[in-house]
Amino acid sequence: AWAPAPDLTFALKLAGWSILGSVFVKYGELVAGDFFFEPSYTKALAIICIPTLAWSTVVFTTPRAVQTSPGRNDDEDGAGFWDNLSMERVKTFGKAGTLSYVIVELVFWAAALPV
């Protein structure tokens, strides 16, 4: 499998980031003041573009060796995670994979359709 096995370290990191994110959301409003209550196109564009650019930078600049699971050589089957994204790969996760794919597609099209 291309996903690393969960362990205690992963669970602790996930819990830590979740707590940090919730504190940021809860108390960030106090720091920001009325910033989020005054709409502008510049703020909206920044909210959309900054996370997209940050994620794209991480994904496209991370060496392939780092993107693979520890102890797994993706050259064995000829493709890494990013090279082999397909519905067939999603189907390997059974009903959960297919359901998550359908939900992602529905949310995408709901957001993409003009109102």
N, C-alpha and C positions, 0 to 999 in steps of 0.2 A: 504494500500500500504506500502511496505517496505522502500520506499525512503522518506526522510523527505520533507516536503513542503518548497519550496523556500521562503525566506523572505529578507528583506533589509540587515540584517546582513550577510547572505550568499552571497548576491550580492557584498557587500563591501569587504568581505574577498576574493572572487574570483577576483575582480578587483585589489585588493592589491597584491595578489600573481602573477597575470598576469603582472602587472607593474614591480614587483621585478624580475620576471623571464626574462622579456624583457631587463631590465637594465643589469642583469647578462650576458645575451647572448651578448648584444651589447658591453659592456665595459670589459667583461671577457677576450676577446682576447688581450686587451692592457696589462692586468695584466699577462696573461699566456705567452706572447711573442711568440716564435717559438715552444713552447711545442707541439702544435697540428699539426705542419707541419713536424715534425720528426716522422715518423711511427715506431712503435715497437709492438711486440706481448704483451709485458707487459702492455703497455698503453691500447691496445685494450681489453685485458682481464679485466683490471680494469674498463673500461667504461661499459663493459657488466655486470660484477659481482657485483660491488658496489651497483648500483640501485636495482638489483634483490635481493640481500641480505637484503638491507634496507627495501624494500617493504615486503619481506617475513617475516622479523622480526616484522614489524608492524601488518601484517595480522594474523600471527600465535601466537602472544603473547598478542593481545588485547582480553580482556575478552569478552565473548559472549554478556553480558549485554550492553557493550559499542557499539558493532557493530549494535545493533538494533536501530530502530527509537525511539525517545522520545515518551512516552505514549503508546508504543505498546509492548505487551507481545507475543513474537514469540512462546511461549509454547502453545498458544491458538490453532494454527493450526499444532503444532507438529514439526515445522522446522524453522530455521532461514535462512537468505540469503545464507550463505555458504552451508547449508545442502540441499538446495532445488534448486540448479542451474540445470535447464533442459530446453529443447526446449519448453516444455509446458509453462514454466514461461516466456520465451522470447516471445512466441506468445501472451501473455497477453498484450504486448505493441503494438500489431497490426503490421501494415506494417513497422513502424519505428524500432521496435524490430527485426523483421525478416531481414530487410535490414541491420541493423548494425551487426547482427550475420553473414550474408553472407559476408559483407565487411571484418570483422575480420578474418573469415576463409580464404578468398582469399589472404589477406595480409600475413597470417601465412604460407600458402602453397607456395606463391611466394618467401617468405624469406627462407623457409626450403628446397626448391629444389636446388640441387647443380648446379652451373653454369659451 
